[in-house]
Amino acid sequence: MNLRSYFLGCTSLIIIVKLATMKTAKKMRASPSAPPPAKKQRISHSAPPPEKKEKLPTLRTRMSPKGLYKFLKNKENPPSDEQIQSIKDMGFGGLLTIETDMVPGNLAYWLVSNYEPNKGCLLDKKLPILEEDIHLSMGIPMGSIPVEEATKGDKCPTYFATLENFRNQYPHVAIETQHILNKLTMQRDGGEDFKRNFIVYIFSFLLGGVKGNRASLRILKSLADTSLIPGLNWCSFIKRKLADQVQLWQTEESRVVKRLK
């Protein structure tokens, strides 16, 4: 059972139950033989108040597909053929089929609560999350070359040259989400700058994750030669990022729970 079938299964079940509930309610309203609704009874002041339904915990995350969805599905200014081809050439064509602009908060909370970063699985090894699952569910490259990020104090000359060229696109600006989205929309030729902007965007605000709204430019160390992008193992990189971020969240969540006790 891969990650795609798991999420499709969850989503399908939710939709089926919702549709079934809506159809049943509609039939009951339309049926002439249906008994009239029972009259509301007055609740005595001495009677206990009705029990409130317990709200499911939810997780608000900034890692949302909304920005990418709006860019890809923009009816007034859709991506050019050159931009679409560039995304496919990099091996990220699977993202072109994205059909949602949000992450359900309840599902997100359940996933990060039940994911075991040290084992790389959900539900105590019952559902392992493999690099192949990420490749199949997201349609991104799983090449043989490791993805490298620049580290603090990195003195790689190629990285600094790439970083300088990238920053020249955004003079006098701390690069944030909307800046990159605006730039992607304008780079209709789908050239080298478009490719780097696309990768930086999705790994800063969708698949990687950083604190705040500023883009993470450390990934540019792997983007000096854009022809190598399809050969990089982005699935391994995402899995490593997933483990790191979930570990941080679970540690902080446990601290909050201890303080509340």
Sequence and secondary structure as in RCSB ss.txt:
>XXXX:A:sequence
MNLRSYFLGCTSLIIIVKLATMKTAKKMRASPSAPPPAKKQRISHSAPPPEKKEKLPTLRTRMSPKGLYKFLKNK
ENPPSDEQIQSIKDMGFGGLLTIETDMVPGNLAYWLVSNYEPNKGCLLDKKLPILEEDIHLSMGIPMGSIPVEEA
TKGDKCPTYFATLENFRNQYPHVAIETQHILNKLTMQRDGGEDFKRNFIVYIFSFLLGGVKGNRASLRILKSLAD
TSLIPGLNWCSFIKRKLADQVQLWQTEESRVVKRLK
>XXXX:A:secstr
  HHHHHHHHHHHHHHHHHHHHHHHHHHHH TTS          TTS              S  SHHHHHHHT S
SS   HHHHHHHHHTT GGGGG   S   HHHHHHHHHHEETTTTEETTTTEE  HHHHHHHH   B SB     
 TT   HHHHHHHHHHHTTSTT   BHHHHHHHHHH TT  HHHHHHHHHHHHHHTSS  SSSB   GGGGG SS
GGGGGGBBHHHHHHHHHHHHHHHHHHHHHHHHHHH 
